[in-house]
Amino acid sequence: MKLDPAPLATEVWWARTSAADDRLLRLLDEEELARNSRFRHQADRDRHLLGRAMARLLLAERAGCPPEKVTFALRCRSCEEKERTGADEGTGPGQGPHGKPHPTGPAEGWEVSVSHSGEWVVLALAFGVPVGVDVERVSAARDLEGLAGYSLGDPERRAWERLPPADRVGAFFRYWARKEALLKATGLGLSGGLRRVLVSPADADPALLSWSGGGGPEAAALLDLDRGEEYRAALAALTEHPVEPEVHSHEETVRLLRSPGGG
């Protein structure tokens, strides 16, 4: 008898933007500090600061090293694909390092993904398996028809349009969160194209149904995360194993940020 594979150990950490504190700036390297200072709005600076501080503190704890020893290499799968095929016209001069951060140094081997929307920042962490996480604030003020045409594949669009109008806003952001979590796990990000990824209907259990074009994963686990009625969130891991994330609350993250390593 074939035994079911053990669940993948995955962590999900949540933090409200109110947890941002200037004392956390010491955890950022020079490049991160420069980027943080370029954000025009305080809310954007807070989200960026929290994401980087959470990542560095958690990886330092897992790797058993000081936070300043945790470093990252940025890799963009979309640019790598363009270079491989010779279609690199979209990579303009001076674009600089960008893409998904991959821990290096003592924390090498760990995989991390960060997302933020509204008042929430979320981080996913796993060892040896790529992960992607996304959170989206539900907003009816956007051009949902236009966004649906840009992001939903034809089968998804038909299923979405069959929903009662009152359910379409939340359903749209459920689709988006699932798709972006998958794209982030692969390292392609939104530049990989939302329409090439087809997922299950918003009112069904989350699953990757198909992936057109290159760069798709051989296997993927997809889960919805609960963040209340005002948000939709999802976690993706590129694994055949079931995923049972250990979810950490805002209060737990605050304790991490106020620990000796975080200040």
N, C-alpha and C positions, 0 to 999 in steps of 0.2 A: 504494500500500500504506500502510495506517495504521500509524504507528509507536507502539510502546508508550510511555505517558507515563513520564517520568523518575521514579525512586523519590523519595518525600518524605524530605528530610533530617530525621531525628528522633534525639534523644539520650535515652538512659536511663542514669541514674546511681544506683548502689546504695551504701548505707552501713549498717554495723552501728551499733547504738545506742551501742556502746563508743566511737565517734568523738565523742560529745557532750562539750563542754568549756565551762565557764562563760565562757571568753574569747569565745565566739561570741555571748554575750548582747548585746554591743555592736552587733551587726548588726540587732537587732530594734528596731522602733519602739515608742513608748509603749504603743500598744494591744496589740501582740504580747507585750510584756513583761508587761502586766497579765494577759493570758490565760494566759501560761506559768505565772505565779505561782499561778493558781487551780487548776491540776492538783494533785490530792492525792498522786499517786504519782510518784516520781522517774522511773520508766520513761516515763510519759506526758510529763513535762516534757522528757526527753531526745529523744523522738520529735518533739515539736513544735518544739523548738529546732533540731534537725538539718534538718527540712523547710524551715523558714523561712530558715535560714542558707544551705543549699544553693541555694535558689531565688534569694536575693538576690545571692549571689556569682556564680552562673552568668549571671544576667541582666545584672549589671553588666559582666561580661567580654564578653558578646555585644554589649551596647549601647555599650561603650567609655566607661563612666562610673564614678564611685565608687559603692560599694554603698549608701551612704546616699541616693543620688539615685534609687534604684529604689523605686517606690511601687506600691501595688495598690489597685484598686477591686473591691469585692465585689459580685457580681451573682447573684441567685437566680432562675433561670429559672422555677421552680415558682411563686414569688410573683408574677413578672411575668405568668405565664399566668392566675393567679387574679385579678389586677387587671384584665387585659384582658377576662376573661369576667364580672367582677363577683362571682366566688366567692372572696372574700378573707377569709372568716370564720376560716380557720385561722391567719392571721397575727395573733398576739396583740399587745397593746400592749407596748412596751418590749423587743421581740425584738432590736432593734438590727441593725446591718449583718451580713450573713451571705451565704453562697453561694460560688461559685467565684471565686478571686482572678484578676483580669485585670491584667497589668502596665500601668502608666501612666508618664507622663514619658518619659525617654530609652529605656526598654525597651518602649514601646508597640508592639504588633504581634506580640510574642512570646506564645506560649501555653505555659502550664506546668500540671502536675498532680502532686500529691504523695500518696503513700499509705504506710501503715506497719502492720506487724503483727509481733508477737513481737520478734525482735532486728533486724529489717530496716526500713529506710526506703528508698523508691524515688521518684525524680523523673523525669518525662518532660518534654521540651522540644522545641518546634518553632516555626517562624516562619510566621505567617499562617494556620495550620490548627489548629483546636481538637483537643486531645489529652486523653486520660484514661488513668490508670494505676491499677492496683489490685494489692495483694499480700495474701494471706490465709494465715495459719498453719493447717495441717491439724490438726483436733482432733476426736477421736471422743467427747469428753466432752460435747459439746453435744447438744441435742434435735434431731437431724437430721431426724426425721420431721416435727416441727413447723416447722422452718426450711424444709424442702422444700415444704411446703404453702403457706408464705408467699411463697416466692421463685421456685419453678419453675412455668412454665405447664404445662397438661395434657399436651401432647406431650413436653415435657422430663421431666415426672414419670414418664410411662410408660416412656420410654427409660432413665431412672435406675433404676427398679424392676426392669428386666430385667437389670441388671448383677449379677454375683456380689456377695454381701454384703461381701466383703473389698475390693471396688473402689469401693463407694458413697461412702465418706468422701472420698477424694481427688477423685472425680468431682464430688461436690456442690460442693466449693470451687473446682473448675475452672469450673463453671457460674457460681458467684457472682462470681468474679474477672472473667470475660468480661463479664457483665452490668453490674457496677459500673463497669468501665472505660468502657463505652459510655455509661452514664448520666452519668458525670463529664465525658466529652468534650462532651456536649450542654449541660452546665451544670445539668441537672436533679438530679443526685445521687440518693440512695436515695429521696428523697421523690417522685421520678418514678414509682416503682413497679417492682419487679423483675419481676413477672409479665407486665407489658405488653411486655417485651423477650424475644423468643425467639431463642436462639442454637443453634448446631449441637451435637450430642451431645458429651460430654466426651472420647470416644475418637476423634472426627473432627476434621478441620482446623477451626480457629476461623472462624466466620462469623456475621454477623447475618442471621437468617432472616426475621424480621418484627417490626413495631413497631406496637402498637395504641394508639389515642388520638393526641393531638397531641404536637408537639415532637420527632418522630422525624427523623433526619438523611436527607438525600437520598442520601448515599453514606457508607459507613463501611468502613474497613479494620480488621481485628481480628487480633491476634497473641497467642500464648501466650509468656510469658517464663519462662526456666528459672531457678529458685531452689532446686533440689534437691527431694528427696522430701518434706520437711517443709512445703513451701510451694507455693501455686499463685499465679500472677501473670499479668496480661494487660495489653496496650497497645491502645488504640483511637485512631484518628485519623479525623476526618470529611473524607475525601478519596476521590476515585476512583483516585488514584495508588497504586501499590504502596508499601509502607512497609518500609524496611530500616533498623532502628534501629542506631545506633552505641552499643554498650553499654559503660559504664564501671564498673570494678570498685570495690569498697570501698577498695582501696589508692589508686586514682586520686582518689577523692573525698576521702580523708584528705589527699592532697597539695594538693587545692584548698582545703580548710578551713585548712590550715597555711600557705597562701600569704600574701604581704604583705597582701592584701585581707581575708583571713580571720583573720589573727592567728596 
